[in-house]
């Protein structure tokens, strides 16, 4: 598992917005207070003295339950209603009532799954009501959205072997259930499953894992499970389940505890064992206490250090260079100090050094502090080596509690490198902190950082690039002085001192001198203040996104628009009557080193159209590449391309990533105008993109190519080639998965569709791309539609048998796929039989080995004895011979992209539709134009 902090704040805010929209709890059982009920007069029995009665309603997990209807009766007969109300946002409600020891409380309007007593009593003047939960034994209602903190609805999935998996039944025996959403061709799922399996083998007596795919057929799930030797339960599911959890990425795991409570929804692969063991330890503990988690990080147990730091004197003798005054000390002040690993004296490449002792400890950190005396104009310097997981294990270099550098690891340790994190502007003692943070993923290289040659030198002698952070506002004797800033119209940014001075940066996501209690993000998010009629937070949301993805944590370069927003922020939330007060949130980086006038690279470069660098047409251009060293969400960075001539261009990536890349093109307004979907017939590289798009000369287009895995780092090179003024692109008619047609509101999903183009039968008996009708009602025909007989589409075999390099691959026709008198299961069993020379006993022996303990279950589901006896279970007739007639119509000459294809007529379309319904369509009914997933057409590109 990877963790990334730069995007967390913004994503949490978006999640908070979603939570507000969905609501903390739902009152859907109809038991809201009746408007006709009037409480009886509040007359206390034998006394007229009043008292305040307080009621708190919480879940077993400690989650407050708001908006719950609370009725207070004179006694537990629940006939004499005295008052009623609702719990507030904190789960509380208070009543002023005559003193009475017999009051009884009735709760109504609770979410489903909460176990409610007929009534509750006060203890004194207080009732602390804690409600337990259990699985809601109902089917999931349509359009229901679930999240951590909700009670889970019951489910029943059926494995490919016919076993029923019921949540309520499982929780009678197990402590928790991990519900995992995945699919066969999900690379991240494949990375996660070995660790999940290992954890299951350790905790399977107490934990059940149910991995469900909304995209795969039973036979594909069975093959995947067997190939990967996975023993936990796997099944298919309807799309309603991932939709209920708002799943946008795979894998996603949902942890349901013994009380039916959804305690965790974790998006993304967990690629080490520790997250699973930490999670399972918590939910299987004898003293288990219910806990609602925002992420798996809430559950990962930390390991306390078993080493101690040496004395400051001994460390100084090992790493100090020259006569310097420095005192070394361990971490003692932070709330996590007990988990801070020390730096230990060692030797590396023949040089005395110290190293971070948390090597091999996932999700840990090591820290050392140095108090160093400096004279004005002197610099702190040290040498370092990092040998660890690239871009995930980080050394943070902090001076005076300000993050200066974040230095990533390298798997293979290189030579010593120099770092100069600070130059003193005045005499004093400065605090340097070195913190080596390891994530919870793999351990690579030496898995540590080495420090040596701690020194103090004159800043003029710094021999490598050093960027020193400076505040744009400095306080002296209670008065602030502000840096001079100048707007550079060439790059659109503010600079410090001159047009070509250091870039002015604003910290939007962290505490600053402007406000030491809240960030600008927090100030604007929590308030309704507006600018030009728009809430400031909403006006600035893009800049918060840039800052969250910035190469400098939480920092954004200041352009003209952002400066105006910041002035308004200072006007509303500031303390001083000074037009420059917004600069208290700003900083800049002063350069020291061998290259005069060198500038810091824009930390939000490529995150917006205005910060994109320019690329040019050409092949093998060394400047045409993307470089990723961190997680960026939304995905990727932008490169600006301005065509010199109008026409069609091809943009092709050249990545060596084993998981592949994605590609998009944006317009000048930052809107997506093209999304790559791997749909060109002759482009067979499934791990790269080849984007073909018509572009106008002089217009700006923004290219975005990013790794499929958001955590992957490295470079992606690409070519930009001009094809011609126009181009006919031969591409798949219906790319991707089945989807849903929606109503006018875009909310209701009422019809499953194939997606892509629509087809219309022409007067010549062939199908064409349906371009609609002209103003006179006449049909407009586009390209003729062709079925791919020799290539792979959504099927794992070509339609026709093909021979490549002397090896013949049987096609769907010869494999019997067009025999619709046989079901998909029949066909699978017959394939096993044919591979064993039609020997029934040999086939049964093979299936017993393949299916293991589930043989009897699978044998019954597949009805293998009937299949062996020649009794089949299909819904149609055998179309094999009819399909063979089309083999003579396969195009063998002419355009390369058409070779191996057949023009689709009405009969062929009908048989292809039946094939799609049999093997491709995950639904129980036919999807119109499903056959187009096996076909291609020409899309005209040009003016």
N, C-alpha and C positions, 0 to 999 in steps of 0.2 A: 504494500500500500504506500502510496505517496501522499505527503501532506504539503499543502501550499497555503501560505498565509496571505499572499498579496491580494487574492480575490475573495477572501473569506468575508470581509466586512460588507462588501457590496452584495454578495450572494445572500448573506444573512438578512440584509435589508429586504431583498426581493422575496425571500422566504417569509419574512414578517408580513409583507404586503399580502402574500398569498394566504397566510394564516388568518389575517383579518377578513379577507374575502370569503374564505371557507367557513370561518366561525370557529370559536373554541369548542363549543358543544352544539349539538342539534336537538331541538325539542320536536320530535316528530311522532310522538305517541298520542297526541290529541288531548293530553291532560293539562292544558294551560288553564289558569284561573277563569272560572265562569263569570262573565260580567254581571250575571244576575245574582251572584252570591254576595250577600252583605254581612260582614261580621257583626255578631251580637254586641251590645254595649259592654264595655270593659268594666265590669263590676267585680272586684275581688271578693272572694268568700270570707266574710268576717273582717275585712280590712279595706280601707280606701287608699293605702299607701301604694305608690307606683315604684317600679324598678325597671332598669334596662336589661333586657334579655338578649344575649348575643348568640348567634348561630353561625358556625363555620362548616362548610361542606367541601370535602376534599376526596380525591380518589385514594386508593390504597397506596399509590405511588407518590402521594403528596401533591398531585396536580389540583389546583383550585378549580372548582366547578362553578362557573358563573351562570347567571340567568336561569337559575333553578327556582321553580315555584315552591314557596314555603308556606304551609298553612299551620297555624297554631290554634289548638283546640283546648277547651277547659280541662279535658281529661282524655284518657285513652279510649273512651267510647267513640271519639271522633264525631260527635254530634253537635257540639256547641262551639262553632267557629268563633274565635276571638279576634283574629287578625290574619292578614296574609301579605306576602311580599315576594321579592325576588332577590337572590344573591347577587352581589355586585361583582365587579371585575376581579376582586380578590377572594371571591367565594364566601363573603360575609353578608349577613343581614341582621339588623338590630330592631327590636320593638320595645316601646315603652308601655308596660303592662302592669296592672295591679299585681302585687306579690302573690304567688301561688305555687305551691310545690308540686302540683298535679298536672301542669301543662303537658300536652303531648304535641309532637311535631310530625307533620306528614309532608313528605317530599313528592313532588310531581314534576313532569317535564324533563326527566333525565334522559341522556342518550341511551340507546339500546346497549345492553350488555352489563349495565350496572345492577347489582343486586340490592334491592331496597326492602327494608323492614316495613311492616305495617305502620309503625310509628316509632319515634325516638323521644327520649326524655331529657330534661335539663339536669345538669349537676350544678346545684346552686342556680346561678343566673346564666350559665354557659352550657351550650351544647356543641361539642366538637364531634361532628359526624364524619366518619371515614367509611367509604363505600368500597366494597370488593367488587370484582368483575368476573365475568366468565364469557366464553365464546357465545356470540349471538347465533343461535341455532336457526338461522334463516338464510336463504339464498341472498347473495349480494344484490341489492336493488340497483337498477340502472342509473347511470350518471352519478353514482356515489363516489366521493373522493375520500381516501383514507390517508392517515398520516400517523407518525409517532404520537402516542397519547390517546389514540382511539382504540375502542374495543373491536377485535377482529370478528368478521362474519365467518361462519362455518364454510368450509369448502369440501368438496369431494372430487378428487382427480382420479383418473383411471390410468394405470401404467400400461405400456404396450403389451404387457403380459396379462392384463385384465384385472390386476389387483386394485381394489378401491382404497384410496388414501383419504381418510376423513380426519379433519383437524380435531374435532371434539373427541374422537376415539383415541387419537394419538396422545392427547394431553391427559388422558386417564392414566397413561403409563409413563410418559416422558415429561421432563421438566420444561422443555421448550421446543419450539419448531423453528428452524431456519428455512424460510421460503425464498428460493433463489430464482430470479428470472434470467434466462439465458437463451441462446440459440446456437445451433451447430456451427455456423460459420463466424462466430464471434471470437476474434483472436484473444481479447482480454479474458473471456470466459475460460478459454483453454489454459491461459496462464494461471488462473485462480484455482481451477479444479484440483490439481494435485495437492495443494495445501488444505483445501476443504476435505478431500478424501482422507488425508493423514489425520486431520483433526477428528473426522468421523470415526476412524478406527480407534481413537483414544476415548471418545466421549459417546459413542453410539448407544450405550446402554441407557443414557439419560437424555440425549439430544436426538431429535429426528431432523434430517435434512430432506427437503422436498424441492427438487430443481425442476421447474416447469418452463416449457418453451411455447410461446404463442405462434411460432413460425414454422415448426418442423412436424413432419409426419411421424407416425409411430415407428416405422421401420428405420428411419434416419436416427431417431433417438436411441433405439435399441443398438444399432451399429455403433453410434458414438459412445454409448455407455460401455459396450463390450471392448471397443478399441482402446478406450482410456482406463479400463479396469476400475470403473466407479461403482461402488456398492450401495450408495444411498439411493433413495427413491427418485425416479425421473419420470416425467410424463409431459404430455402436451396440455395446453390450456387455451381458453379463449382470450381474445385481446381485451376483454372487459377487465381482466385481473391486472395486467400492467397498467391499463388506463386508470384503474381505480387508485393506483399508487403514483400516478403522474410520472410513470417511468419514461425518461427520455434518453437514457443510456443503459447499455448492458455491459456487464451484469449489474443487477440491483438485488440486494439481499434485504429481507424483512425478518426481524426477529420477533417472535410471538412467545410471550412467557406462559407459565403454567396457569395464569389467571385469564388468558385470552387477550391480554393487553399487547398492542403493538408498541414495542419498546425501542425499536431502532429501525430506520430505513437508511441503508447505506448504499450509495451509488458509486460504482466503480469496483475494479478488481482488488481483492486483498491478496497480495502476492508474496506473503510470507506466512509462516505458521502462527506466529505470536498473536496477531489480531484474533484468530479463531480460538486459540486456547484461552486468551484473556476473556473473550466474550463468553465462551462456554463455562469457564470457571465461575464467572459471576452468576450465570443463570442456573447453574446446577448446585450452587452452594447450599449447605444444610441450613445456614442462617440467611438465605436469600431475602434481600429487600428490594422491592420493585423500584425500578429506576427508568425514567424516560430519557433517552440519549439523543443528542443532536448529531453525533457521529461516533464511529467506532473508537475514536481517540478518547472518548469519555470512559471507555472500559479497559483500555490497554494498561496493564499494571506496570509500574516503574520499578526498576531495580536499583537498590541503594549501593553506593560505591563500597568496595572492600579494600580500597587503597587510601593512603594519606599523602598530602603534599609534603615535600621536603622543606627544610628551612629556607627563608629568603636568602640567607647568606650562601648556602650551598647552591641554590639555583643561580644566583648571581655569578658565583665562581664558574658555573658550567656554561652560561650563555652570554654574560656581559662582555662587551668589547670596549676597551679604553676605560677611562676614569669617568664613570657616570654615577649619579646618585639616584638609586632606584630601590624601592621596597616591594617585594612580591608577597601576595596574600591570596588565599583561596576565596571561593564564594561563601559568604556567610549571611548576607542580608536578605536575599530574595526568598519568596515563599517556598521555592523549590530547592533551597540550598542543600537540604539533606540528600538530594538526588544529583548534586553537582559532582562530577568526577574530577579528580585533580590532574594536573600535568606532572609527569614523572621524568626524572633525569635519565638520559639515555645517550646513545651515540648513533649517528647516521652518516654514511659516506665518510667515515673517519673524522667526523666533527662532533664535539660535545653539543648536546641539545636537550630539549624537553619535548615530550610527546603527550598527546591527549590519551588518557588511560581508559576511555570508554570504548576502545576498539572492540568490535564484536558484540556490542550491546546495542540492540535496536532501540530506536525512539529514546535516545539519551543525549546528554550534553556534558561537556567538560569545560571548565572555566578557570582562568587565572587572571588576577589583577596585578597591575604594576603602577605604583605611584612614582612618577619620574619628574625630576627637577629640570626645568628648561629656562634658558635665557631668551629674551626677545630675538626672534630670527633663527632660533635653533629648531631642528626637526627630530622627531622620534623615528627610528628606523629599526627594522629587524629582517631576518631572512626566514623563509618558510618553505616547506614541502608539504603538499597534500596528496596523499595516496589513498583514495576512497572512491565511492560511487559518484560519478560525474553528475553535477547539477542537482544532486539530491542531498548529499552530505555537504554542509556549508560551514566555513569558518567566518564568524562575524568579528569584525575589528571595530571596537567601540572606543571613542575618546570622549571624556567628559559626559558620559551617558548618551552620546549621539552616535548613531550607526554611521560609520564612515565607509567601510567596505564589506561586501559579502563575497567571499572567495570560494569557488566551487572546487570539488575534488577532481582528480584524474586517476583512472584505474591504475595506470603504470606511473610510478613516481619518476619525475624528471629531476633535474638539478635544482639547487637552491635558487630561490627567487627573492627579490627585495621588495619590501613594502614600507612606504613612508606615509603613515596615517595622519600626521599632525605637524604643523609649523606654528610655533608660539608667536602671538602678537604682543605679548608682554611677559615679563618674568613671572614664574609661578610653578606650582606643582600640579601636574596633569595626570589624570587617571586614565590608564590604558587597560581595556578589558579584551581578552581573547577568548572567544566562546566557540567551541567546535560542536556543532549540532548534527546528530545522525538521525535519519528518518527510520521508519520501521520496515524498510525494504531490504534489499540484498546488501551483503557486506563484500566489498571488492578491494583489491590491492592490499596495502598494509592496513587499511581501514582506520587511518588516523592522520593527524597533522603533526609536523615537527617544527619547532621554533628554535632559532639560533641567532647568534651575533646581534644581540640587543645593543643599540647604539644611539648616541646623540651626536648630530653633525650640524654644521652650518647649512641652512636651507639652500644656499648658492651651490652647494656641492652635491645636491640630490642628483643621482645618475640614472634614474628611471622615472617614468611618468607617475606623478603624484597629484591627485585632485583632493584638495583640502576643503571641507565643508565650512562655510561661513554663513552666519545669520544676516539677513538683509536689514534687520533691526537690532541694535545693540543698546543695552541699558547701562547708564553710568550716572551714579548719584541720583537715581530716581527719575531720570529723564532719558527718553529714547532718542537715539540718532538713527536716521534712515539712510540706506544706500541710495546713491543716485542711479536712476534707471532710465534707459533710452530704448524707444521702440525702433526695431529694425524692419523696415518695410520689405526688405528682400526675403527674409525668412519668416516674417510674420510674428516674431517673438520679441519679448522684452529682454534686454541685456543690462548688465550692471557696469556702470562707469562710462561705457561708450557703445556705439552700435555693434562693435565687434568684441565687446567684453564678454565675461562669463554669462551663460544663460541664466535667467531668473526662473526659479522653481518655487512652486507652492506645495506645501504638505497638506493635502486634503483629508488624509485618513488617520493621522496621528495627532497627538497633543503637541502644541506649539506655544510660543510666547504670546500668541494672540488670545488663546484660551487654554489654560493649563488643566482644565477639567474635562473638556469635550473637544473633539475634532470638529472641523468645519462640516464634515459629513454628518456627524451626530447632531450638531446645532441645526442644520437645515432639515434633516430628516424628521426631527421631532417637533418641528414648528410649521406653522401654516403661512409664514410670511411670504409675500409674493414680489415679483419683479415683472413689470409690464403685464400684469394680470395673470402671471403663471407662478405657481409655487416655486420658490428658489431651488428646492431640492430637485424638482422635475426639470427645471431649466438647466441645472448643472449635472444631471445624471450621467451624461456622456463623459464629462470630465472626471467624475468619480470612477467610472469604468476605466478610463485611461490610467488614472492614478493607481487603481487596484492591480493593473497589469504592468505597471511601470517597472523598468529595470532597477529603479530606486524605490524602495518600498513606500507606497502611498504618495509619491511625489509626481507632480504634473508640471510640464513646461507652461509658462504663462504667455498666452497670445492676447490679442486685443479684446476679444469677447470675454475670455475668462477674467481678465483684469477688471472689466466693468462689473462682472458678477461679484468679484471679491470686494470691490469698493462698496457695493450695496450690502454685502455681508458685514463689513466693518461698520457701516452706517447703522445697521440693525442690532448687531450683537457686540459692537466694540465698546470700549470704555473711555477712550480719549477723543477729544474733539480735534482730530488731526486727519486730514485727507489721505495721509500715507499710512494710517494705522494697519491697513491690510497687509503691509509688508512684514508685520510681526509673524505672519504665517509662512514667510518666504525665506529662501536661502539661495546660495549659489556656491559653485565649486571653483576655488582659485587654483590655477595650475602652477606646479613647480616641476622642473625637469629640464632635459636637454633640448627640447624643441620649443623655441620661443613662439608665443601666441597660440599654442595648441588649445583646442576647445574640448570640453566634455561632449560626448555623443548625446544627442537628444534622448532622454530616458523613455519617451513615449514614441520613439521613431517607429512609423508603420502602424501604429494603433489607430490612427485617424487618417482621413484623406489628406488633411493639411500637413501631416508629418511624414507622409510616405516618401521614400527615396525613389528616384527615377531609374527605370531600366530601358534598354533599347532593343530593337530587333536584331536577331542574329543567333547563330549556333555556337555553342561552346564558349560563350562570353563569360569570362571569369567573374564579372560583376553581377551577373544574373543569378542570384541565389537568395534563398531564405535561410536564416540562422536562428535556431531556437535553443535557448538555454534555460527556459522556465515555462511553467504552465501559463497559458494565455486563454482566457475565456471572456468574451466570445472568441472563437477559434482563429488563430493565425494572425499574421501581420500583412499589411498592404504594400504593394509595389506599384508605382505609377507608370503607366505606359501611354505615350501619345503617338499614335500611328502617323507616319509621314505620308501615307497614301491610303485612300479608301479601298476596302476590300476585306477578304476573309483571311484570318490569321489562325495559325495553330500554335498553341502554347503547350509544350510537352515537358513534364518533369523527368528528372533523371536520378531519382532517389534509390538508395540501396536498402531502404527500410524493409524489414521482414513482415511488417504489418501494413505497409502501404501508406498512401497519402490521399488527401481530399483536395478539391480545387473549386474556387469560385471566382466570379468576375463581378465587380461593383461599378456603378456609374458615379458621376461627379457628386451626386447627392448622398453617396454612401449606401445606396440601395442595391441589393443583390439582383443582378440581371441574368446570371447564368450559374447553374450548379452542375458540376460534373457527375455523371452517373454511369460511367463505363458502358456506353451503349453503342459505340462504333464497331462494326463487324470485324474489320481488319486490324483493329488495335487490340492485341491480345494480352498486353501487359496489365494484369489486374492490380498490381501494386503501385502503378504510377497513373498520372492523368495525362490526357491529350485533349485539351479544350479547343474546340473549333468554333470561332465566333466572327460575325461580321462587324467591322469597326469603321468608323468614319475618321478621315484624316483631320488632325488638329484637335480632336476631342480627347479628354482624359479618361482613361479606363484604369481600374485598380484591380490588380491580380492578387489573389490570396491562395497560396498552396501551403497546407499544413499537414503534419503527421496525423494519421488516423487515430493513433493513441495520443491523447492530450499530454501524457507524461513523457513522451519520447523527445529526445534532444538530438541536436546535430544540424547538418546543413542539407538543403534541398536545392540542387541546381536545376535550371530549366532553360529551354530554348524558346524563342519567339520567331516563327517563320511566316512569311507572307505566301499564301497559297494562290490567290488570284482575285480578280474583281468579283467573281461569283464562284459558288461551289455547291455541288449537290452532295450532301452528307448522307451516307447510307448508314442508318442507325436503327436500333431496335424500336419496334412500335410501342411497346409497353414495358418500360424499364422498372426495376424495383419490385416492391411487394404490392400485394393488393392493398387498397386503401378504402376510404369511405367517401361517398358523396354526402354533402351537407345541405341543410336547409338555408334559407336566406340569411339567417343570423350567424351561420357558421358554427353553430353549437351542436345541433342534433345530428347524430350519425345514423342514418336510416337506410342506406343502401350501399352494399359492397360493390366496388367497381374495380376494374382491371387497372385503370390509370393509363396515361399516355394518350395516343390518338384514337379516333373512332374510324371505323371502316364502313364503306358503302359499296354495294354490289353494282358494278357498271353494266352497261347494255351489252358488253361483249362477254359477260359471264365471269369476269374477274373482279376481285376486290381492289378498291382504291382508297387512298386517304380521303376521308370526308372533310372537305373544306367548307361545308355549309351550302347555302343557296345565295344567288345574287338577288338584286333588287326586284327582278322579275319572277323570282321563285324557281329559277333553273338551278339544277344541281351543279356544284363546282367540284371537279375531280382533281385530286392531287396525284401523287405518285402511286404507281401500281404497288401492291403489297406482295412480298416474297417470303415464303417459308424457308428457313434454313434447314436443309436436309443433312449437311455434312459437318456442321459446326455445333458447338455446345451453346445452348441458350440457358433456360432455367432448368433443363433436364441434365442428368448426369451422364447421359449417352446421346449421341447424335440420332436423328431419325433414321438415317440410312447407315448401313455398315460402311466403314471406311478403312482403307489400308494406308498406313503411314510407316515409311522406312521398313517395309516388308512385314509389318505387324498389323493384323486386322483387328479392328475393334467392332464388335457387334453393335448394330444399331437397334433402336426401339422396335422397328418392324420385325427384324429377325429374332429379337428377344421376346416377341409376343405381346408387346405393349399395346398394340392396337386390337388385340382380342378382348373386346369389351364384355365377352361372356365370362371372363375371368376377372375377379377383383384384384386389387393391388396385392393383397395378402396371398391370394392364389398364385399370382405371378411370382412372388418372392419364393414360395415353397417349390414351385416348378423349376425355378432357376437353380435352387439347391439340388433338386433331383437330377436335372440335366447335367450339372457339374459332376455328378457321381454315376454317370452312365445309366441313369434311370433305375438305379438300384435303391429300392425303397428302404431296405434294412440299413444300408450304408448311410442313407440320408437321415434316417431316424437317429442313428448313432452320432452322426455329426451334430444334429440339432440338440441332442441330450448334452453333448459337450458344450455347445454354444450357449444354451439357455440355462444349464446347470440346474439348480434347485427349482427354478421356475418353469421347468420343462412342461409339466402337466398343465400349468396355467396357460402358457403360450400355445401348447398343442391344441387346447380346447378353443382358444380364441381364433387361431388360424384354421381350425377344423381340418387338420392335416390328413386325418384318415379319409375324409370325404374327398380331399384334393387328390390323394394318392389313388382313390377309386374312380377318379374322373368326374366327380361331381363338383361343379364350380359355382361361384357366388357373385358373378358380375351382373350388371344391370342392363347390358346391351348384347349386341351380336358381334361376331368376329369380323373385323374390317381389315384383316391382314392382307388378303388378296387385293382388296380395293386400293390399299395404300401402295402395294407393289407396282400397280399400274403407273404411279407417279414417278417411279425411279427412272423411267425412260425420259421423263420431262426435266430432269435435273440439268441446269445450265452448265455447259462444259467449256464454253469459249466466250470471249468478249471481255467485259469489264471484270477486273479481278474480284471486286467485292460481290459480284453476282454469281460467280462460279460456286456451284454446290447448292444453289437455291432453286426453288420452284415457284412460279407465279401461282397465287392462291385463287382457286375457283370455289364455287359454292360447296361442292361435295368435299373438297379438301378441308375447307374451313370447318365444316361440320365434324369431320373426324378429328381435326386438331382440337376443336372445342371439347370433344369427349375425352381426349387425352389429357387436356388441361384439368378437366373436372376430376379425372381419375387420379392424377399424380400431383398436380400443382395446387389446385384450389384447396385451401385448408377448411373451407366451409362445407356444409352438408347439402349445398345447392349449387346450381350452375351460376357462374358469374359471366355476364354478357361480355363478349370480346376477350374472354380469357385466352383464347387461341393466339391473340396478338403478341403474347409473351414469347412465342416461338418464331416471330416474323420480324422482317425489316422493311423499311421504306426509305425513299429519298426525301430529305428535307432541303428545300432550296434556300441557300444563303446568299443574300445580295440585296442591292437597293431595289 
